[in-house]
């Protein structure tokens, strides 16, 4: 009986952990130091460009890129003078021989810099959910305060924006 109880508890713990992990967010994590290149081969580093500034990261893989603008456009319109913005693309699954093609493709689609995470390290650190746009707010002390993901439905974007507004106006 004791073995069965232990096995049941272990199964419950593993199930609970896997369920929590699937919905894990980056809230509370420290900002990751990174240096990445954009599609124009310009290097960008966290410490030189955004460290110490309130920053929104908009992160997506190929499938999630369809939703990024649904988040970015309303957030930039509302907070353009209050936060910095960083767009990141997870290109870690692309074979190395496609790097040049992908850079050119990003150049043709995006006029603003999109940082290309070839190793997926930044996406792993921030627990980015695949197939959707991930939006994170990192405060000036370098702590992730908000993290959500989705297709950019208006009510979802508004909830995120309202929570961000409260954080930015808090004393």
N, C-alpha and C positions, 0 to 999 in steps of 0.2 A: 504493500500500500504506500509506503514511504517513497519508493522509487517512482511510482505512478504520479504521486503528488509533485515530486520534484520535476519530473518530466513535463507535467502539465504547466507548472510555474515557469520553467525554462521556455517552453513553447510560447506561453503568453508574453513573456519578456521579449523574446525574439520578434514576435508579431508586432508588439507595441513599438519596439525600436524601429522595425522596418516601416511601419506606418508613419511614425514621427519623422524618420529620415526622408521619406518621400515628400513631406511638406515642410521640411526644414527651411528656415530663412537665415539670412546672414546678419540679422539684427543683433547688435552687441559686439560684432567682430571689429577688429581694428582694420583700418585701411591697409591694403596691400601695397607695398613698394613694388613698382614695376616699371619697365621701359619697353615700350612697344612701338612699332612703326605703323604709320597709316598707309593708305593706298598710294600716297605720293612719295613714299620712302622717307618721310620726315619722322625722326625719333621724338617720342613724347615720354616723359617720365612723371610718375606721380609726385615725387618730391620737388621737381622743378616747376610744375605747372598747376597743381591743384592742392597740394598739401597746405593745410591751414586755412582753406577756403571751403565754405559750404558747397557741396558738389552733388550733382545728380549723375549717376551712371545709367545709361540706357544700353542694355546688353542683349544681344540675340544671336542665335545661330541662323543658318540659312532659312529654315522654316519660320522662325520667329521674326525675321526681318520684315515680313509683310505687315507686322503690327507696330513696329518701332515708331513710325511717324504719328500714329494715333495717340501715342503717349507724348512724344517730343513736342509736337506743334502746340497743344494746349498748355503744356507746362512751361515752354519757353515764353509763350504769350503772357502767362500770368506771373512768372518769376524771373524774367530775363535779366533784371538788374540786381537780383538778390542771390543767385546761385550760379555756379559754373556748370557746364555740361560736358559730358564725355560720352561718345558713342563707341561701343566696342562690338566687334564681330568675332564669334567663335568659328575659326576656320581650321580647327585642330584635326578634323576628320578628312581634310582635303589632302590628297597625295602631293608630295613635294613637287612633282613635275607640273602641277597646276598652279603653283604660286604666281607666276607671271600672268597667267590668264585671269586669275581671281583679282589681282591688283588692278589690271586693266578694266575688268568688269566693274569694280568698285569706283574707279575713276570716272567711268561713263555714267554711273547712276548717282553718285553722291559728290556734291561740290564741297561739302564740309568734310573735315577729317574723320575717318572711321579707323579706330585702332584695331589692328589685326592680331588676334591672339592665336598664333600658329601652334602653340603647345597646349592651349586650354587651361593654363595655370590660373589666370585671373578668374575664369568662369568657375573653375573648381573651388577656388578660395571663397568666392561669393555665393556658392551653392546655386548657381544659375539653373533654372528649370528649362529643359530643352523644348523646342518647338513653339515657344512664346517669347514675347519681349519681357525682359526682366528690368525692373526699375528700382534703383537703390538711391537713398539719400544718405550721404556721409557728411556729418557735421564738421565744423572747423577744427574740432579736437581730434578728428580722424576716426570717429566711431560711426558704424552703420546704425542709423536710427529708424530707417524705413526700408522695407524690401517687399516688393510685390511682383507679380507677373500675370500676364494675361494678353488678351487680344486688343485691349485698349477701348473697351466699352466705355461710353461716356460716363456712366455712373461710377465705374471703377476708377477712372482717371480723376473724377471729381473727389472721390473719397480720399485718394492719395494726396491730391492737391490741398484739400482741407486739413489733413493731418500735417502736411508739410508746412502750411501756413501757420498752424499752431506752434510748431517747433521753431519756426523762424521768428515769431513774435513773442515767444516766451522769454521772460527776463533771465 
